[in-house]
Amino acid sequence: SETTNEGFATVDMLEKLSSILPTPEEAEMLRAYHGDLTLLRPIERRLLPLALMKRPQFRIKAMITFLTFPDQ
């Protein structure tokens, strides 16, 4: 579904993001890395903010709920 709020992600984008979240083990490895970020692979650099976020899966689910909740 393409439900969107101006300036906000779509449900499809959030669902795709949810499907690529780092596993707990991957997130821990990324959080433990304190070296030069340019030495990380591009995908690791993109996943790092998600690894640093607390409970990203719940935040994404909340955003999807917000976008799909009917206006009253």
The first five atom37 places (N, CA, C, CB, O) and aatype in JSON, in Angstrom:
{
  "aatype": [15, 6, 16, 16, 2, 6, 7, 13, 0, 16, 19, 3, 12, 10, 6, 11, 10, 15, 15, 9, 10, 14, 16, 14, 6, 6, 0, 6, 12, 10, 1, 0, 18, 8, 7, 3, 10, 16, 10, 10, 1, 14, 9, 6, 1, 1, 10, 10, 14, 10, 0, 10, 12, 11, 1, 14, 5, 13, 1, 9, 11, 0, 12, 9, 16, 13, 10, 16, 13, 14, 3, 5],
  "atom_mask": [
    [1, 1, 1, 1, 1],
    [1, 1, 1, 1, 1],
    [1, 1, 1, 1, 1],
    [1, 1, 1, 1, 1],
    [1, 1, 1, 1, 1],
    [1, 1, 1, 1, 1],
    [1, 1, 1, 0, 1],
    [1, 1, 1, 1, 1],
    [1, 1, 1, 1, 1],
    [1, 1, 1, 1, 1],
    [1, 1, 1, 1, 1],
    [1, 1, 1, 1, 1],
    [1, 1, 1, 1, 1],
    [1, 1, 1, 1, 1],
    [1, 1, 1, 1, 1],
    [1, 1, 1, 1, 1],
    [1, 1, 1, 1, 1],
    [1, 1, 1, 1, 1],
    [1, 1, 1, 1, 1],
    [1, 1, 1, 1, 1],
    [1, 1, 1, 1, 1],
    [1, 1, 1, 1, 1],
    [1, 1, 1, 1, 1],
    [1, 1, 1, 1, 1],
    [1, 1, 1, 1, 1],
    [1, 1, 1, 1, 1],
    [1, 1, 1, 1, 1],
    [1, 1, 1, 1, 1],
    [1, 1, 1, 1, 1],
    [1, 1, 1, 1, 1],
    [1, 1, 1, 1, 1],
    [1, 1, 1, 1, 1],
    [1, 1, 1, 1, 1],
    [1, 1, 1, 1, 1],
    [1, 1, 1, 0, 1],
    [1, 1, 1, 1, 1],
    [1, 1, 1, 1, 1],
    [1, 1, 1, 1, 1],
    [1, 1, 1, 1, 1],
    [1, 1, 1, 1, 1],
    [1, 1, 1, 1, 1],
    [1, 1, 1, 1, 1],
    [1, 1, 1, 1, 1],
    [1, 1, 1, 1, 1],
    [1, 1, 1, 1, 1],
    [1, 1, 1, 1, 1],
    [1, 1, 1, 1, 1],
    [1, 1, 1, 1, 1],
    [1, 1, 1, 1, 1],
    [1, 1, 1, 1, 1],
    [1, 1, 1, 1, 1],
    [1, 1, 1, 1, 1],
    [1, 1, 1, 1, 1],
    [1, 1, 1, 1, 1],
    [1, 1, 1, 1, 1],
    [1, 1, 1, 1, 1],
    [1, 1, 1, 1, 1],
    [1, 1, 1, 1, 1],
    [1, 1, 1, 1, 1],
    [1, 1, 1, 1, 1],
    [1, 1, 1, 1, 1],
    [1, 1, 1, 1, 1],
    [1, 1, 1, 1, 1],
    [1, 1, 1, 1, 1],
    [1, 1, 1, 1, 1],
    [1, 1, 1, 1, 1],
    [1, 1, 1, 1, 1],
    [1, 1, 1, 1, 1],
    [1, 1, 1, 1, 1],
    [1, 1, 1, 1, 1],
    [1, 1, 1, 1, 1],
    [1, 1, 1, 1, 1]
  ],
  "atom_positions": [
    [[0.84, -1.19, 0.0], [0.0, 0.0, 0.0], [0.87, 1.24, 0.0], [-0.95, 0.0, 1.21], [1.99, 1.23, 0.52]],
    [[0.37, 2.3, -0.58], [1.15, 3.52, -0.73], [0.65, 4.64, 0.17], [1.14, 3.97, -2.16], [0.81, 5.81, -0.18]],
    [[0.06, 4.3, 1.3], [-0.4, 5.33, 2.22], [0.79, 6.19, 2.61], [-1.07, 4.71, 3.47], [1.86, 5.68, 2.95]],
    [[0.6, 7.5, 2.57], [1.7, 8.4, 2.89], [1.19, 9.64, 3.6], [2.46, 8.8, 1.64], [0.01, 9.97, 3.52]],
    [[2.07, 10.29, 4.27], [1.81, 11.57, 4.89], [2.87, 12.49, 4.3], [1.86, 11.51, 6.49], [4.05, 12.13, 4.29]],
    [[2.49, 13.66, 3.82], [3.44, 14.54, 3.15], [4.71, 14.7, 3.98], [2.79, 15.91, 2.89], [4.66, 15.04, 5.16]],
    [[5.85, 14.46, 3.34], [7.12, 14.57, 4.03], [7.46, 13.36, 4.89], [0.0, 0.0, 0.0], [8.41, 13.4, 5.67]],
    [[6.7, 12.29, 4.75], [6.87, 11.11, 5.59], [7.03, 9.9, 4.68], [5.67, 10.92, 6.56], [6.7, 9.97, 3.5]],
    [[7.53, 8.82, 5.21], [7.71, 7.59, 4.45], [6.38, 6.95, 4.11], [8.59, 6.61, 5.22], [5.36, 7.22, 4.75]],
    [[6.38, 6.11, 3.09], [5.19, 5.34, 2.75], [5.21, 4.03, 3.54], [5.12, 5.06, 1.23], [6.24, 3.62, 4.06]],
    [[4.06, 3.4, 3.61], [3.96, 2.1, 4.28], [4.88, 1.1, 3.59], [2.49, 1.59, 4.28], [5.57, 0.33, 4.25]],
    [[4.89, 1.11, 2.26], [5.75, 0.18, 1.53], [7.22, 0.39, 1.88], [5.55, 0.34, 0.02], [7.96, -0.58, 2.08]],
    [[7.64, 1.64, 1.96], [9.03, 1.94, 2.31], [9.35, 1.43, 3.71], [9.3, 3.45, 2.23], [10.41, 0.85, 3.94]],
    [[8.43, 1.64, 4.64], [8.65, 1.2, 6.02], [8.68, -0.32, 6.12], [7.57, 1.76, 6.94], [9.47, -0.88, 6.88]],
    [[7.81, -1.0, 5.36], [7.81, -2.46, 5.37], [9.12, -3.01, 4.8], [6.61, -3.01, 4.56], [9.66, -3.99, 5.31]],
    [[9.62, -2.38, 3.74], [10.9, -2.81, 3.18], [12.03, -2.56, 4.17], [11.19, -2.06, 1.85], [12.91, -3.41, 4.34]],
    [[12.0, -1.42, 4.82], [13.01, -1.11, 5.84], [12.98, -2.14, 6.96], [12.8, 0.3, 6.4], [14.02, -2.59, 7.43]],
    [[11.78, -2.5, 7.38], [11.62, -3.49, 8.44], [12.23, -4.84, 8.04], [10.14, -3.66, 8.79], [12.77, -5.56, 8.88]],
    [[12.12, -5.17, 6.76], [12.62, -6.47, 6.3], [14.14, -6.53, 6.22], [12.03, -6.78, 4.94], [14.71, -7.62, 6.13]],
    [[14.82, -5.38, 6.26], [16.29, -5.4, 6.16], [16.97, -4.98, 7.46], [16.74, -4.49, 5.04], [18.18, -4.76, 7.48]],
    [[16.21, -4.87, 8.54], [16.82, -4.5, 9.81], [17.93, -5.49, 10.16], [15.76, -4.46, 10.94], [17.8, -6.69, 9.9]],
    [[19.01, -5.0, 10.75], [20.06, -5.94, 11.16], [19.55, -6.87, 12.25], [21.31, -5.17, 11.65], [18.73, -6.49, 13.09]],
    [[20.05, -8.1, 12.23], [19.71, -9.04, 13.3], [20.33, -8.51, 14.59], [20.22, -10.49, 12.97], [21.2, -7.65, 14.54]],
    [[19.9, -9.01, 15.75], [20.53, -8.57, 17.0], [22.05, -8.77, 17.0], [19.92, -9.32, 18.18], [22.78, -7.93, 17.53]],
    [[22.51, -9.87, 16.42], [23.95, -10.13, 16.36], [24.65, -9.12, 15.46], [24.21, -11.56, 15.86], [25.71, -8.61, 15.81]],
    [[24.05, -8.83, 14.29], [24.64, -7.85, 13.38], [24.66, -6.46, 14.02], [23.86, -7.81, 12.05], [25.64, -5.73, 13.91]],
    [[23.57, -6.11, 14.69], [23.48, -4.81, 15.35], [24.56, -4.69, 16.43], [22.09, -4.59, 15.97], [25.19, -3.64, 16.56]],
    [[24.77, -5.74, 17.18], [25.8, -5.72, 18.23], [27.19, -5.54, 17.63], [25.75, -7.02, 19.06], [28.0, -4.79, 18.16]],
    [[27.46, -6.23, 16.52], [28.75, -6.08, 15.86], [28.94, -4.65, 15.36], [28.87, -7.07, 14.68], [30.03, -4.08, 15.5]],
    [[27.9, -4.07, 14.78], [28.01, -2.7, 14.29], [28.2, -1.71, 15.44], [26.75, -2.32, 13.49], [29.0, -0.77, 15.33]],
    [[27.48, -1.91, 16.54], [27.63, -1.03, 17.7], [29.03, -1.13, 18.31], [26.57, -1.37, 18.76], [29.55, -0.15, 18.85]],
    [[29.62, -2.3, 18.22], [30.94, -2.52, 18.81], [32.07, -1.94, 17.95], [31.18, -4.0, 19.01], [33.19, -1.8, 18.42]],
    [[31.77, -1.61, 16.71], [32.8, -1.08, 15.8], [33.07, 0.38, 16.13], [32.36, -1.23, 14.32], [32.16, 1.2, 16.15]],
    [[34.32, 0.7, 16.39], [34.71, 2.08, 16.72], [35.81, 2.59, 15.79], [35.17, 2.17, 18.18], [36.49, 3.56, 16.1]],
    [[35.97, 1.91, 14.66], [37.01, 2.3, 13.73], [36.54, 3.35, 12.74], [0.0, 0.0, 0.0], [35.5, 3.99, 12.93]],
    [[37.31, 3.52, 11.69], [37.02, 4.47, 10.62], [35.78, 4.0, 9.86], [38.25, 4.62, 9.66], [35.76, 2.91, 9.3]],
    [[34.75, 4.83, 9.85], [33.49, 4.44, 9.2], [33.66, 4.25, 7.7], [32.42, 5.49, 9.46], [32.89, 3.51, 7.08]],
    [[34.64, 4.9, 7.1], [34.84, 4.73, 5.66], [35.36, 3.34, 5.32], [35.82, 5.79, 5.13], [35.33, 2.93, 4.16]],
    [[35.82, 2.61, 6.32], [36.28, 1.24, 6.09], [35.14, 0.23, 6.1], [37.31, 0.86, 7.13], [35.32, -0.92, 5.68]],
    [[33.97, 0.65, 6.56], [32.8, -0.23, 6.52], [32.27, -0.32, 5.1], [31.69, 0.27, 7.48], [32.44, 0.61, 4.31]],
    [[31.65, -1.43, 4.78], [31.0, -1.56, 3.48], [29.8, -0.61, 3.44], [30.55, -3.03, 3.21], [29.27, -0.25, 4.49]],
    [[29.38, -0.18, 2.25], [28.24, 0.75, 2.15], [26.99, 0.26, 2.89], [27.89, 0.98, 0.7], [26.32, 1.06, 3.54]],
    [[26.68, -1.03, 2.81], [25.49, -1.54, 3.5], [25.65, -1.43, 5.01], [25.22, -3.01, 3.1], [24.69, -1.14, 5.71]],
    [[26.85, -1.65, 5.51], [27.1, -1.54, 6.95], [26.94, -0.09, 7.41], [28.5, -2.06, 7.3], [26.41, 0.16, 8.5]],
    [[27.4, 0.85, 6.6], [27.23, 2.27, 6.95], [25.76, 2.65, 6.96], [28.0, 3.16, 5.96], [25.34, 3.47, 7.79]],
    [[24.97, 2.08, 6.06], [23.53, 2.38, 6.02], [22.78, 1.74, 7.18], [22.93, 1.91, 4.7], [21.79, 2.3, 7.66]],
    [[23.23, 0.59, 7.63], [22.55, -0.11, 8.72], [22.98, 0.4, 10.1], [22.82, -1.58, 8.63], [22.29, 0.16, 11.08]],
    [[24.11, 1.08, 10.17], [24.61, 1.55, 11.46], [23.6, 2.4, 12.23], [25.88, 2.34, 11.25], [23.42, 2.15, 13.42]],
    [[22.94, 3.39, 11.61], [21.94, 4.16, 12.39], [20.83, 3.28, 12.95], [21.34, 5.25, 11.52], [20.33, 3.54, 14.05]],
    [[20.43, 2.25, 12.21], [19.39, 1.34, 12.71], [19.92, 0.5, 13.86], [18.88, 0.44, 11.57], [19.18, 0.17, 14.78]],
    [[21.19, 0.14, 13.8], [21.8, -0.65, 14.87], [21.91, 0.17, 16.15], [23.18, -1.17, 14.45], [21.85, -0.38, 17.25]],
    [[22.08, 1.47, 16.01], [22.22, 2.35, 17.18], [20.87, 2.72, 17.79], [22.96, 3.61, 16.8], [20.8, 3.16, 18.94]],
    [[19.81, 2.53, 17.03], [18.46, 2.88, 17.49], [17.95, 1.81, 18.45], [17.49, 3.04, 16.28], [18.17, 0.62, 18.25]],
    [[17.26, 2.24, 19.49], [16.65, 1.28, 20.41], [15.33, 0.78, 19.82], [16.41, 1.92, 21.82], [14.48, 1.58, 19.44]],
    [[15.19, -0.51, 19.74], [13.98, -1.18, 19.27], [13.43, -0.62, 17.95], [12.91, -1.08, 20.34], [12.29, -0.18, 17.9]],
    [[14.25, -0.64, 16.89], [13.8, -0.05, 15.62], [12.57, -0.74, 15.04], [14.92, -0.1, 14.61], [11.75, -0.09, 14.38]],
    [[12.42, -2.05, 15.27], [11.27, -2.76, 14.71], [9.97, -2.22, 15.28], [11.39, -4.27, 14.99], [8.97, -2.15, 14.57]],
    [[9.97, -1.83, 16.55], [8.76, -1.29, 17.17], [8.47, 0.12, 16.68], [8.88, -1.31, 18.69], [7.31, 0.51, 16.52]],
    [[9.52, 0.9, 16.45], [9.34, 2.25, 15.93], [8.76, 2.22, 14.52], [10.69, 3.01, 15.93], [7.87, 2.99, 14.18]],
    [[9.28, 1.3, 13.71], [8.78, 1.18, 12.34], [7.33, 0.73, 12.36], [9.64, 0.2, 11.52], [6.51, 1.25, 11.61]],
    [[7.0, -0.24, 13.21], [5.61, -0.71, 13.32], [4.7, 0.43, 13.76], [5.51, -1.89, 14.31], [3.58, 0.55, 13.27]],
    [[5.15, 1.26, 14.68], [4.35, 2.4, 15.13], [4.11, 3.38, 13.99], [5.04, 3.11, 16.31], [3.01, 3.92, 13.87]],
    [[5.12, 3.62, 13.16], [4.94, 4.52, 12.03], [3.96, 3.95, 11.02], [6.29, 4.8, 11.35], [3.15, 4.69, 10.45]],
    [[4.02, 2.64, 10.79], [3.07, 1.99, 9.87], [1.66, 2.13, 10.42], [3.43, 0.49, 9.66], [0.73, 2.44, 9.68]],
    [[1.49, 1.89, 11.71], [0.18, 2.04, 12.34], [-0.33, 3.46, 12.19], [0.24, 1.65, 13.83], [-1.5, 3.68, 11.88]],
    [[0.54, 4.44, 12.41], [0.16, 5.85, 12.27], [-0.34, 6.14, 10.85], [1.35, 6.77, 12.61], [-1.34, 6.83, 10.67]],
    [[0.38, 5.61, 9.85], [0.01, 5.88, 8.46], [-1.27, 5.18, 8.04], [1.13, 5.46, 7.55], [-1.99, 5.67, 7.17]],
    [[-1.56, 4.04, 8.64], [-2.73, 3.27, 8.21], [-3.95, 3.49, 9.1], [-2.39, 1.81, 8.19], [-5.03, 2.99, 8.79]],
    [[-3.79, 4.22, 10.19], [-4.91, 4.47, 11.09], [-5.87, 5.44, 10.42], [-4.41, 5.02, 12.47], [-5.44, 6.49, 9.94]],
    [[-7.16, 5.11, 10.39], [-8.11, 6.0, 9.7], [-8.25, 7.35, 10.42], [-9.48, 5.32, 9.6], [-8.3, 7.42, 11.64]],
    [[-8.3, 8.42, 9.61], [-8.54, 9.75, 10.17], [-9.96, 9.83, 10.69], [-8.29, 10.86, 9.12], [-10.88, 9.27, 10.09]],
    [[-10.13, 10.52, 11.8], [-11.49, 10.65, 12.36], [-11.87, 12.09, 12.48], [-11.59, 9.96, 13.72], [-12.98, 12.39, 12.93]]
  ]
}
